[in-house]
């Protein structure tokens, strides 16, 4: 069974940076779509960033220019570099690996709190 474990969350102030990591228990990144989602208190989970196996990335409008998603197949790890953090970035961040054909895996999340 595949496990995804996120790390790197924490409490930071407005304008600071964090780098989230998501490590898979085995190599499942090949031909997969990697993504980061977040869920703010009282809100629905939303897509933050996604990257395809071909390296194409896309971002929510609210994070464009501040966040960068990247994947390292050799380390079975996907990253989310978050710069210029804002209070509205607060939430629990989840990684997802979608291998297609209904095969998708989620981590349990890492919390991020940005104080004003």
N, C-alpha and C positions, 0 to 999 in steps of 0.2 A: 504494500500500500504506500502510495506517495504522500509525503508530508511536505508542506511549505511552511517555513518559519521566518516571520518578519522580525526585524530588529532595527534599532536606530532612532526610534521615536523618543520623545521627551518633552520637557518644558523649556521653551525658549522665549526670547523677547521679540517684539516686532522688528523686522529687518534682519534678523539672524538667519542662519542656514542650518539645515539638517540633511543627512544622507541616510535614506532608508535602504535596507538590504532585505532580500527575500531569497533564502536558500532552499533548494529542492533536495529531497533525500536521495534522488537518483536523477539521471539525465533524462529529462522529459522536454527539454527546450527545443530539440530538433523539430523544425517545421511548425513550431507552436507560435501562438500569439500571446505575448506577455503584456500584462496590464496592471495598473495600480488603480484602486478605487478608494474612496473615503466616505465615511458616514459621520456627519456632524450630529450632535445631540438633537433629538427630535426631528431629524430629517432623514430622507431616504438616501440609500447608498448611491453614490454618483461616480461615473468614470472620470478619472483624473488624467491618465496618460496611457497610451498603448503603443506597442512596437511589434512589428511583424518580424518573421524570421528573415525577411529580406532587408530589414533595417529601416523600414518606413515607420515613422512615429507620428503620433497625433496627440493633441492636448485639448483639455477643456479650455474654453476662452479665458476663464478666470485665472489660469496658471500659465498661460502662454508667455514665453519670455522669462519666466522665473524658474520653472521646473524642467528637468531633463531626465528622461527614462533611458536606460541602457541595459543591455544584457551581456552576460559573460557565460557562454556555453561551457567553457572549460571548467568553470567553477560552479556551474548549475545555479547561477545567481542573477537576479535582476535587481537593478538599483533605481532609486528615485532621488535625484539631487534636487533639493528644494532651497532656493535662495529667496532673499527678500520676503521672508515669511510675514503673513498678516494674521490678525486675530481670526479672520474668516476662514483660514486654512485649518483651524482647529478641528480635530476629529480623529476617528480611528481609521488607520490606513491599512488596506488589505491588498495583497497581491493575488493575481489570478493567472493561471496558465491554461490556455485553451488549445487542446490538440486537435480539435475538430471531432466530428462524428459523435458529439455529445460527451466527449471526454474533457472535463475541465476540473481544475483543482484550485482550491482556495486555502489561503493561510488563515490564521486566527486573528490577525491584526496586531498593529502596534499603535499606541496612542500618541498623538501629537497635540500639544497645547501651546498656543502662541498668545502670550500676554501683551496687553497694550501698554 
